[in-house]
Amino acid sequence: MKCIVDIPDCYVWLTEGARNRPSLFKRYVIGYLKITHPELELIKIDGMKAVCKKK
């Protein structure tokens, strides 16, 4: 079962200017999911949505 979780907008400006922006953004999203939705695992990032599945 897939779940869609909104990614906080602040992650866009937090990663702005970083050399490794895509990987940093992904790490932020994974960390956010671990805290707010520990039962979910990231499948992919689609725009500002995290597509997840239950662990």
C-alpha positions in Angstrom: 0.0 0.0 0.0 1.5 3.4 -1.0 1.1 6.5 1.1 1.8 10.1 0.0 3.3 12.4 2.6 3.8 16.2 2.0 7.4 17.3 2.3 7.9 20.5 4.4 8.6 23.5 2.2 11.5 24.6 4.4 13.6 21.8 3.0 13.8 23.6 -0.3 15.6 26.7 1.2 17.5 24.6 3.7 19.3 22.8 0.9 19.6 25.9 -1.4 23.2 26.4 -2.5 24.4 23.0 -1.4 26.8 21.2 -3.8 25.1 17.9 -3.1 21.6 19.3 -2.9 19.7 16.2 -4.3 21.2 13.8 -1.8 21.0 16.3 1.1 17.3 16.8 0.3 16.7 13.1 0.2 18.4 12.6 3.6 16.3 15.4 5.1 13.1 13.7 3.8 14.2 10.3 5.1 15.0 11.9 8.5 11.6 13.6 8.5 9.8 10.4 7.8 11.7 8.5 10.6 10.5 11.1 13.1 7.0 11.8 11.9 6.0 8.5 10.3 8.3 5.7 11.6 6.1 3.0 10.1 6.8 4.3 6.5 9.7 3.7 4.2 10.5 6.1 1.3 10.0 4.7 -2.2 10.6 7.9 -4.2 10.3 11.7 -4.1 7.7 13.2 -6.5 7.9 17.0 -6.5 7.2 18.0 -2.9 5.5 14.6 -2.0 7.2 11.6 -0.6 5.8 8.3 -1.9 6.1 5.7 0.8 5.2 2.2 1.7 4.6 0.6 5.1 7.6 -1.3 6.5 
